[in-house]
Amino acid sequence: MNRSHVIRLNTTPEQETYFRKACGVARHAYNWALARWKEARIEGKRIKMKDLKAQYNQIKGEQFPWVYETTKCAPEQAFADLGQAFANYWRMKEKGTQPKLKHPRKDGEEAGFPHFKSKKHDRLSFYLANDKFSVHGHTLHVPKLGDVSMTEELRLGGKIMSATVSSRAGWWFVSIAVEVEQETPTHSGGAIGIDLGIKTRATLSSGEKFENQKHYRRNLGRIKGLSKGLSRKVEGSQNWWKNAKKLAKAHYRVACQRQDVLHKMSTKVARTYALIGLEDLNTKGMLANHSLAQAVSDASFFEVKRQLLYKAEQYGGSVQLVDRWFPSSKTCHVCGWVKEDLTLADREWVCEQCGSVHDRDWNAAIMVETEALRLIRDVPVVASSGHKFACGAERSGPFEGETVCCEAGTKVL
């Protein structure tokens, strides 16, 4: 199982200059390869990434001598990244899952086709192979640079596979991927149903609730002020860059606050319960409602689902996704009567058949648990080894003593 640890770096000005050069080399190699691929397409030829890489290595000493100032991993990985981008594009085109474009692309390409990387708009990052760097305590040794101070030690033990150095909000981070040996335990917990919402982020069928702290809305005043100040400055000027860094840090603060709460909640649930029932919500469709888009984004429904899927497998549990059209809120968990005229404004309702008074969210969580228990006996086990989570299937992870070896997933900056 591969896991990664993201660590912030304490860089000096010289080290930051090296990192920016390495990111520039990686970006140049990527854009060069994409341009050559497009030229070959115009001529009616198909060219492979390994041929482009060999051609680049032949001419870089004469035409691009500055690439030797940084690690050779930076340009080499760019060709692998472009190859993966083309593979993703062809797969989406074959399956008909290409995203829809609101406006035509400036380069005239289809949605999903690889685009040229921008120095301003794309995140700065470059790759390091496991034999080109080393980690000792709080020190990261980078080739042709030397030792870089890390804010903390690597917490994972095992074989180091690779590292990615990237920039975010004015700070530099390294994400170190480690291959760890871990046997998935047998979970002895019970079952739980979860109802996701905006006011209350998650309501469990046990009655426990996790409030939605609305981090973005709480920090919206500062973000708006910084955005307004950025729009009033000349783009590319020193004051523009200073304001842009402040705005990026404000957004990064919100992201960190949200991730902290989500990880604590998902870890607690995954450790406690062996079977987790969860609605398979269409988050993308919900974002189309501009009246609720900001609140839905702040609640992070998809991120809750993503974390629960891989953490449940990690602790030996299972996640059963319930169909989004299942009437969990409208169905009485006592007698099964369905209140067809239930609206979003009805936070409590009375069952006309048995007279039970229901809290909307709690009743929905109980019905999600009931439906998950019913489905768990009808749906075969889906092994998700080698995937981030269960292949988009209706179920993820083992249950009732079954165990699978899976990938826990990695944190992405």
PyMOL commands that set and color helices and strands:
alter all, ss='L'
color gray80, all
select helices_A, chain A and resi 13-42+49-63+65-69+73-95+215-218+220-231+238-272+283-286+293-299+301-314+360-375
alter helices_A, ss='H'
color red, helices_A
select strands_A, chain A and resi 2-10+125-129+134-136+139-142+146-150+159-168+171-179+191-196+200-204+209-211+275-279+318-322+348-350+357-359+395-396
alter strands_A, ss='S'
color yellow, strands_A
deselect
rebuild
show_as cartoon
